[in-house]
Amino acid sequence: MKILAIETSCDETGIAILSSDSRKFGEPINLLSNLVASQVETHRRWGGVVPNLARREHQRNLIPLLTKSLQEALIIKPCRRWKLSLREKEIIHQVLSREPQLAKKLVKFLKRWNKPSIDLLAITTGPGLEPALWTGANLALALSQIWQVPFVPVNHVEAHIIANWLAEPKPQDWPMMALVVSGGHTQLAFMKDPNSYQIIGRTRDDAAGECFDKTARVLDLGYPGGPIISGLATQWREINKSNAPEKIRKISLPRPMINHPGYDFSFSGLKTAVLYQHRSYSDQLKRSPFYKLKMAAEIEDAINDVLIKKTINAASQYQAKTILIGGGVAANKSLRRRLATGAFSNNFKFFAPSVTLSTDNAAMIALTGLKYLKKASLSDTIKVNANLNL
């Protein structure tokens, strides 16, 4: 069983190929290829992701990435075709009518390469940015019809959780509490078994990753904010702070809803607090080399304190045995380390994907596709949902 996965939910173009001898989720797998084309430089000047620019970049990146991935997996052979069949032309015209650039690239691809030995297509159909989602979904639909390979739609948020099963050892002690934390999502999901997701907490406004980006913008740090803030925060923790002005050493930010009943999150207030505090300081203080380091450390700690306390408390209340984390913010080293420490000290098992597999990628889409293998079809239509729920 070989699965080709396509991920275009936001600003990362991902193609992956995964093989499984057992055809069952949870069994050993072999990741043959996992490629990601980043769009960070495209969106940096705008300070955030622009949906139509993301769609354009996906159209540009998908076929080159697909070709390279199939070559890495050693499952495709070249051919020499001078023209496409009438059926292939009709499919491309119907399915990719709104992606002319992608259609042209697909025509060249089909003329150059034979059908690969693929058994299943897995495609992200939500949640995400609608223009970006449609680009990947339409390519998958076209390939499914041309190659006559069934496809299965995949929920992007669930895939971030499933990424925990891409490596060994795999989580196996149920029930589990999963924290999904990214630029667009902050959720706590209780899982009593592999097919059960009960959302017990979610953000009421900004997601944690969104808060990182917005506070970085306030401090004029650049985009994306998360990695930049994390890097500066690490510097603050490692330097000698005795030379820092006392007013900087005393900088403190609120921990929104950390003691609020329930497991919902809210990070818009933290963003506002950063804005007001930043405006209140003198230009001389803000020019200090210590200022942005301390602010970054306080932002990171404020976000992580809330995430960790609510996750541990939720796992305790729901009597979970295992804590999982997934999503782009799961790449934050401080969060991973502190949540792991908190989990182990409270007698929970803890799993996190590798840093590479925490951010958007197609490997997690492929594995989630394997989980829903029985739902695969050769349908001639596909749907995307930008607001798809877990």
KOLVO-348093 format. One line per 3 residues: their letters; for each residue x, y, z of C-alpha. Coordinates in steps of 0.2 Angstrom, whole numbers. Example, Ala and Ser with C-alpha at 12.3 -4.5 7.8 and 13.67 -1.06 7.14 Angstrom:
# residues 2
as = 62/-22/39; 68/-5/36 .
# end
This chain:
# residues 390
mki = 0/0/0; 8/16/-6; -1/33/-2 .
lai = 2/50/-10; -3/64/0; -5/83/-4 .
ets = -6/97/9; -10/115/4; -21/121/18 .
cde = -11/137/21; 6/143/15; 16/127/14 .
tgi = 15/116/-1; 18/98/5; 19/81/-5 .
ail = 23/65/4; 23/46/-1; 21/33/13 .
ssd = 20/15/12; 12/2/23; 13/-17/22 .
srk = -2/-20/34; -14/-7/27; -19/-3/45 .
fge = -16/13/55; -5/10/70; 6/-3/61 .
pin = 24/1/56; 25/13/41; 39/18/29 .
lls = 40/37/24; 47/36/7; 47/55/4 .
nlv = 41/70/13; 44/87/4; 38/105/9 .
asq = 40/121/-1; 39/136/11; 31/152/6 .
vet = 38/162/21; 48/174/10; 32/177/-1 .
hrr = 22/183/13; 35/191/24; 32/208/17 .
wgg = 14/207/21; 17/202/39; 5/187/37 .
vvp = -2/175/24; -11/182/9; -24/169/3 .
nla = -23/172/-16; -4/173/-15; -3/157/-6 .
rre = -14/149/-20; -3/156/-34; 12/148/-25 .
hqr = 4/132/-23; 0/131/-42; 18/135/-45 .
nli = 25/122/-33; 14/107/-33; 20/98/-49 .
pll = 39/101/-47; 36/94/-29; 26/80/-35 .
tks = 39/75/-48; 53/76/-35; 44/66/-22 .
lqe = 39/52/-34; 57/51/-40; 63/50/-22 .
ali = 51/36/-18; 57/27/-34; 40/23/-40 .
ikp = 39/32/-56; 46/30/-74; 48/42/-88 .
crr = 39/40/-104; 38/50/-121; 20/55/-125 .
wkl = 16/68/-139; -1/71/-133; -14/67/-120 .
slr = -30/56/-123; -47/65/-125; -52/59/-108 .
eke = -37/66/-100; -40/83/-108; -58/83/-103 .
iih = -53/80/-85; -40/93/-84; -52/106/-93 .
qvl = -66/102/-80; -56/100/-64; -43/113/-66 .
sre = -52/126/-76; -48/139/-62; -30/134/-60 .
pql = -23/137/-78; -5/138/-72; -7/121/-63 .
akk = -16/114/-78; -2/118/-90; 11/110/-78 .
lvk = 0/94/-76; -1/92/-95; 18/92/-96 .
flk = 20/80/-81; 8/68/-89; 17/68/-105 .
rwn = 34/65/-97; 29/52/-84; 20/35/-83 .
kps = 7/32/-70; 16/29/-53; 13/14/-42 .
idl = 1/23/-30; -14/14/-22; -22/29/-13 .
lai = -22/48/-13; -24/58/3; -29/76/2 .
ttg = -32/90/15; -49/97/12; -50/108/28 .
pgl = -49/118/38; -38/131/30; -38/145/18 .
epa = -51/141/5; -41/147/-11; -26/136/-5 .
lwt = -37/121/-1; -45/121/-18; -28/121/-27 .
gan = -22/105/-19; -40/97/-19; -42/100/-37 .
lal = -25/93/-42; -29/77/-31; -46/75/-40 .
als = -38/77/-57; -25/64/-53; -38/52/-45 .
qiw = -48/52/-61; -34/51/-73; -24/37/-64 .
qvp = -40/29/-57; -33/29/-40; -46/32/-25 .
fvp = -44/47/-14; -49/51/4; -52/68/11 .
vnh = -42/72/27; -45/84/41; -29/95/43 .
vea = -32/97/62; -34/78/65; -18/76/55 .
hii = -8/86/67; -13/74/80; -10/59/70 .
anw = 8/65/66; 12/58/83; 11/40/75 .
lae = 23/44/62; 38/39/73; 42/25/85 .
pkp = 37/22/99; 19/26/95; 6/31/107 .
qdw = -5/17/113; -11/20/131; -29/27/130 .
pmm = -38/38/134; -27/53/128; -28/72/129 .
alv = -22/81/113; -17/99/112; -18/106/95 .
vsg = -9/123/94; -5/132/78; -7/149/69 .
ght = -25/146/66; -30/133/80; -29/131/99 .
qla = -39/116/104; -40/103/118; -47/86/112 .
fmk = -51/71/123; -49/55/114; -56/39/123 .
dpn = -51/29/108; -43/31/90; -59/36/83 .
syq = -66/48/96; -63/67/97; -72/77/111 .
iig = -67/95/110; -67/101/128; -58/118/125 .
rtr = -54/130/111; -48/148/109; -62/161/110 .
dda = -52/173/99; -34/172/93; -25/156/92 .
age = -8/154/101; 2/155/84; -8/170/79 .
cfd = -4/179/96; 15/175/93; 14/183/75 .
kta = 4/198/81; 15/202/96; 30/201/85 .
rvl = 22/213/74; 20/225/88; 38/224/93 .
dlg = 43/225/75; 52/208/75; 47/202/58 .
ypg = 37/187/52; 34/173/56; 33/178/74 .
gpi = 34/162/83; 52/156/79; 59/174/81 .
isg = 51/176/98; 57/159/103; 75/163/98 .
lat = 75/180/107; 67/172/123; 81/159/123 .
qwr = 94/172/122; 86/181/137; 87/165/147 .
ein = 105/162/143; 113/179/146; 119/188/161 .
ksn = 104/199/166; 113/209/180; 117/223/167 .
ape = 99/224/161; 89/239/168; 78/235/183 .
kir = 62/241/173; 66/228/160; 69/214/172 .
kis = 52/218/180; 42/217/164; 27/206/167 .
lpr = 13/201/156; -4/193/160; -8/174/158 .
pmi = -26/176/150; -39/164/157; -26/153/166 .
nhp = -37/152/181; -53/153/172; -65/138/175 .
gyd = -65/126/160; -52/124/146; -56/138/133 .
fsf = -41/149/129; -40/168/124; -25/176/118 .
sgl = -31/193/111; -29/201/128; -11/196/129 .
kta = -8/205/112; -17/220/118; -6/220/134 .
vly = 9/219/124; 4/234/113; -1/245/128 .
qhr = 15/241/138; 26/243/123; 18/261/120 .
sys = 21/265/138; 40/263/138; 52/277/134 .
dql = 61/276/117; 77/275/127; 71/260/136 .
krs = 66/251/120; 83/255/112; 91/244/126 .
pfy = 98/228/119; 89/219/133; 72/225/130 .
klk = 66/214/115; 74/199/123; 64/201/139 .
maa = 48/205/130; 50/190/119; 53/179/135 .
eie = 38/185/144; 27/183/128; 33/165/126 .
dai = 31/161/144; 14/169/146; 7/159/131 .
ndv = 15/142/136; 10/144/155; -8/144/149 .
lik = -6/130/137; 3/119/149; -8/122/165 .
kti = -24/119/155; -18/104/146; -12/95/162 .
naa = -28/100/172; -38/93/158; -29/77/157 .
sqy = -31/75/175; -49/78/176; -53/67/161 .
qak = -41/53/168; -31/52/152; -16/41/152 .
til = -7/50/138; -4/68/133; -1/72/114 .
igg = 3/89/106; 2/94/88; 3/109/76 .
gva = 15/122/71; 17/129/89; 22/112/95 .
ank = 39/116/87; 42/128/101; 56/120/111 .
slr = 51/128/127; 33/122/126; 39/104/121 .
rrl = 51/103/135; 40/111/149; 24/101/144 .
atg = 34/85/144; 41/89/161; 23/93/167 .
afs = 16/77/160; 29/66/167; 28/73/184 .
nnf = 10/70/184; 12/52/178; 6/55/160 .
kff = 15/48/145; 19/62/133; 22/62/114 .
aps = 26/75/102; 30/74/83; 48/79/78 .
vtl = 50/98/75; 49/95/56; 33/85/57 .
std = 25/98/69; 23/111/56; 12/108/41 .
naa = 17/93/30; 10/80/19; 17/65/29 .
mia = 4/68/42; -10/69/29; -4/52/21 .
ltg = -5/43/38; -22/50/42; -27/45/24 .
lky = -22/27/29; -33/28/45; -48/31/34 .
lkk = -43/19/20; -61/12/20; -68/29/16 .
asl = -58/31/0; -68/33/-17; -66/37/-35 .
sdt = -79/51/-34; -79/64/-48; -82/78/-36 .
ikv = -73/84/-20; -77/97/-7; -67/108/4 .
nan = -72/117/20; -61/131/26; -70/130/43 .
lnl = -70/111/45; -72/105/63; -62/90/71 .
# end
